[in-house]
Amino acid sequence: MSGSAHPMDGEGELSAADMSSPRQTNTPFVHKVEVPPKQSLFNEFMYTFKETFFHDDPLRHFKDQSLSKKLMLGLQSVFPVSEWGLKYNLKMFRGDFIAGLTIASLCIPQDIGYSKLAGLNPKYGLYSSFVPPLVYAFMGSSRDIAIGPVAVVSLLLGTLLRAEIDPTTSPNEYLRLAFTATFFAGVTQVTLGFFRLGFLIDFLSHAAVVGFMGGAAITIALQQLKGFLGIKKFTKKTSIVAVFQSVFSSAPHGVKNNSVFSTVSFTFSISSHVCHCLQWNWQTILISISFLIFLLVCKFIGKKSKKLFWIPAVAPLLSVIISTFFVYITRADRKGVKIVNHLDKGINPSSLRLIYFSGDYLAKGIRIGVVSGMVALTEAVAIGRSFAAKKDYQIDGNKEMVALGAMNVIGSMTSCYVATGSFSRSAVNFVAGCQTAVSNIIMSMVVLLTLLFLTPLFKYTPNAILAAIIINAVIPLIDVNAAVLIFKIDKLDFVACMGAFLGVIFASVEIGLLISVGISFAKILLQVTRPRTAILGKIPRTSVYRNIHQYPEATMVPGVMIIRVDSAIYFSNSNYVRERIQRWLIDEEEKVKAVSLPNIQFLIIEMSPVTDIDTSGIHALEDLYKSLQKRDIQLVLANPGPLVIDKLHVSNFADMLGYDKIFLTVAEAVNSCCPKQSDEV
Amino acid sequence: MSGSAHPMDGEGELSAADMSSPRQTNTPFVHKVEVPPKQSLFNEFMYTFKETFFHDDPLRHFKDQSLSKKLMLGLQSVFPVSEWGLKYNLKMFRGDFIAGLTIASLCIPQDIGYSKLAGLNPKYGLYSSFVPPLVYAFMGSSRDIAIGPVAVVSLLLGTLLRAEIDPTTSPNEYLRLAFTATFFAGVTQVTLGFFRLGFLIDFLSHAAVVGFMGGAAITIALQQLKGFLGIKKFTKKTSIVAVFQSVFSSAPHGVKNNSVFSTVSFTFSISSHVCHCLQWNWQTILISISFLIFLLVCKFIGKKSKKLFWIPAVAPLLSVIISTFFVYITRADRKGVKIVNHLDKGINPSSLRLIYFSGDYLAKGIRIGVVSGMVALTEAVAIGRSFAAKKDYQIDGNKEMVALGAMNVIGSMTSCYVATGSFSRSAVNFVAGCQTAVSNIIMSMVVLLTLLFLTPLFKYTPNAILAAIIINAVIPLIDVNAAVLIFKIDKLDFVACMGAFLGVIFASVEIGLLISVGISFAKILLQVTRPRTAILGKIPRTSVYRNIHQYPEATMVPGVMIIRVDSAIYFSNSNYVRERIQRWLIDEEEKVKAVSLPNIQFLIIEMSPVTDIDTSGIHALEDLYKSLQKRDIQLVLANPGPLVIDKLHVSNFADMLGYDKIFLTVAEAVNSCCPKQSDEV
């Protein structure tokens, strides 16, 4: 800044605040824009590196501590249980015990149903509610999350696995690939967390997740029609078209032979299908519908009074018990009501040897694992964050990922498939008054007891009741209010949301996921290629300059054009920014000519929002400067930030422009351009 | 804004400018932050659409014109020649004529050499300097660009083609694939331009282009060692390792059998290779070196005096003439000096039937065409823009792409391969005083005459001279100064630059291109995931609040923390922004405790640079608000922009926060938080 025409002398500077004072002269003192102290290359790199990967400063507690304390803190950071475990007391246990029992009663029927979504035997769902919650309780930092298999991940995993192996013809390979995928899902999660790449999951936008979840919920509900209606032959595809085709061609006579026709004319032919519906299993439908109504009524009661939260929470288990008893008494299974049948007794066997570490299936397992691991993370981290915000404690997303990953890696070796945090059960856990991850341990113990002693009791449980429970469980995932809010706030977000939703419903979960990631990326690219610019005007009787489209009373200064660029100027937008500024200028010149106002002599660029600039950006400024010079318009900059002024300095653009053309505020810049303006304040 | 506690009454508001006036009270009047007039969904969409695809308002001239005038303007926009052609005069022709002759003398030897880089017969290079410049002259809008084959695109095309087909064993398929690629390069360019997707090429950052060009220049120069040294057997790979291996194993005896060893120990064994060097063709080396020195001296002279620009421009042709004559006299070709040999006479034959429109090679042609078309565009658009800036005229990038694409599509049907704007020849064209695209027509005519009558004369032209000319031509592409400037300005840009450079040199042009695009994207992602935040302080004796790291004299207001967020808050950064703000707060609270200053009671977020916010961003603000409430800290917003205030309003966050907590300026916000602060101004 040695070239500054107005050196900072420590006193006598005027500012936006006192420009209207009588001391004002034609050549006012102005503040210089300071070049920040030069950072060494290493410091600069370390700063960027830290903000990128360690922005939450995870090692802050380790500073200035003795070695033993550091070891202690290190242990606590890997196993948070060693921190809160010391403060644990009986009162907390009471809360955790009740919450644990509640979520256990909710998870057992859900697990059995979800494992079917994943194309696995029901026992694997129960296994996955035993080991992973235990691991999480020791390593996880969320106090409210309930761990276990969840609907969406089960569906995704099932879809991806079925695309590779048919579970009916090669059940063994299918199971092995499932464990392989689980292993690599865990490895992906640990890796993302350990290398602090957790921010990658932020690229799946909230809107896309809302759409994806809604679509997945509908797809899951549709899949349940098999159990709900007692259909024997059902499509393996998940698209809504294929499912309806399956449903309406499932009758023994009738539309089977012209199923293409039936789909096309679906809306016109519902009445004609009623007769076929009668050939679905009416006993099954009776059970399904009555218990679905029961579950919905219970949910309604739970919503009315928070104290009655336990009613919807225990309703599923209650339904299972009642319906199982009912089927056992009436032997409805002999009348076509499908039942769970034999369920192995005993705890998780080791599955380490079943994981593919070589061969063709290794690559497939990795691919499926990475995708399902990422989706599982998205769900768990969103839950963790939302409950942490409610109770105001911090969650380290990256550490959380390591915990979730470790639990899936261990899970994959103990016959579990991908587990994560469940929206519905975590909410129940929270309402039931959980205090720590001990509620997960309680749940896990209940599941253990079930595995050891109670599995034979599920033999007569009708599949229909599981279908009803799952339909009831996934309904809240269809978040219409969130979609409406997204529509109101951001139309492009809504497009992402609907794209994901429709993609999942009409194509497949993979396509929906691809669409949502694609649109999210497109939005980012749009943001960086087409930043906003605004014309600023002076708000009357102030020296504040604001967007004239937001503040219609703001007036432009004659002969001066003030443009604010609302983004860092990078290669991706430098040409656009330059051309846009030139177009604003041409438009304005035309207007000015039309009403014979003075010609534009100064172009002030308000740089406050321009946080950074790169070589392309500086070239764009140079081109702009040269082009303005030819038209006798002076370029003036206001309030460049630390990085920008530094780079303008290094690249000699500041010398070319002149340091006396760089001001601290727009008001000072305007003042220097046409001093009389200040008199009107 | 109906909920505003301080309605705008048209007078009596205080501002940053007069807050220090005696009218100041404890409950000052403040400006309200205005919600901009609500736009209809359609208008909003049209605005975004227009800014994304039609930001340069290409149809502005068509407004309020009669139909015949509109037709006329439409014609002019597709064929700019119909606009400037009318004003063309003899004086302009004089400039164009001289410039045209100069670039013709430069392009003929270059064309012959470049077509070898592409693995094609030299005549195709000349063909490509005949048709495409003619087409461009009618459709293009740049007045300075010189059209024809260029080194980098020829190399890229050659590399990509050779990866698919061996030109020595299947020369016919190779040629056909070359035309197919050229056709699809043209189609790509037209498509990008027509659908106004030209901004996509901006994703190849300036830094990446500098590195890529430098690497390509070195690779091209290395490839010339074949002709330069008269080596018969030469590698088909372009990496520096493979080339040196080729060069030093090219001797008939010696290292051939342990070439791997020779590469590894390359640096240690140069001396032992001198003997083999003698077995390269010394006559060839003599010609190469002497003429390379001649060319370099001419270039030096041209640089010293701008009036002598023609010396370096005609030097190549002169060298060709002299050396050809010399070889013809001495019959040096019988002594191992390789010559061009027979060159077909006659103008471009049709090649429409040679293009693959089906079969296996179609997909390969499309892929190669897209890649080389994009790279060709990058070069042409950069040249067009830089000369347009020098002469201060506007170039419509998208229209330019349509012109370039049309010229390549037509070229592919007339035996031309991918042509684009050449850096070196365009510079000569500019210096020689070209006025319009007529200089391209002149050049094209000279090439036509050459094709019709002069090709037999090139029979004895030694390949060595072509190598020298190409080496001389690509040296300026190694822009060390630009690389140094990039290093100074932006370290990450420099990484992209060196990544592309080293990728091209040590791997291949494709890898280099991939690396540069990859790093450019990573930079964009970094920008959108990790926006900057800054703590603001009050600059003494003003009410201006600035980054305390840039302005060390700025002081923080006791009990108030002011944080500026320097980016739109989107899903990709909302969590980071929230966590970063919380960390600033924790850090500050610790500092405050240490020196027993008053606790922080207010957190002011300066939203000026926050140009937009989406649903995730609003959720982050809500979470922040809730978490601050638990700590008895009041959240206050300053100067949200039009989009942001609108979305805060729609999402009801503004109601939750209270409209009286949203201020026009930071100064007003601070003033409302601790009124006595203003007394100190």
Interface residues (C-beta under 8 A of the other chain):
Chain A: E13 S15 A16 A17 D18 M19 S20 H31 E34 P36 L41 E44 F45 T48 E51 T52 H55 D56 D57 F199 D202 F203 L204 S205 H206 A207 R385 S386 A389 K390 D392 Q394 G397 A482 L485 I486 K488 I489 D490 K491 L492 D493 S520 K523 I524 L525 L526 Q527 V528 T529 R530 P531 R532 A534 I539 R541 T542 S543 V544 R546 N547 H549 Q550 Y551 D566 S567 A568 Y570 F571 S572 N573 S574 N575 Y576 E579 R580 Q582 R583 S608 P609 T611 D612 D614 T615 S616 I618 H619 D623 K626 S627 K630 R631 N639 G641 P642 L643 I645 K647 V650 S651 L664 T665 A667 V681
Chain B: E11 E13 S15 A16 A17 D18 M19 S20 H31 E34 P36 L41 E44 F45 T48 E51 T52 H55 D56 D57 F199 D202 F203 L204 S205 H206 A207 R385 S386 A389 K390 D392 Q394 G397 A482 L485 I486 K488 I489 D490 K491 L492 D493 S520 K523 I524 L525 L526 Q527 V528 T529 R530 P531 R532 A534 I539 R541 T542 S543 V544 R546 N547 H549 Q550 Y551 D566 S567 A568 Y570 F571 S572 N573 S574 N575 Y576 E579 R580 Q582 R583 S608 P609 T611 D612 D614 T615 S616 I618 H619 D623 K626 S627 K630 R631 N639 G641 P642 L643 I645 K647 V650 S651 L664 T665 A667 V681
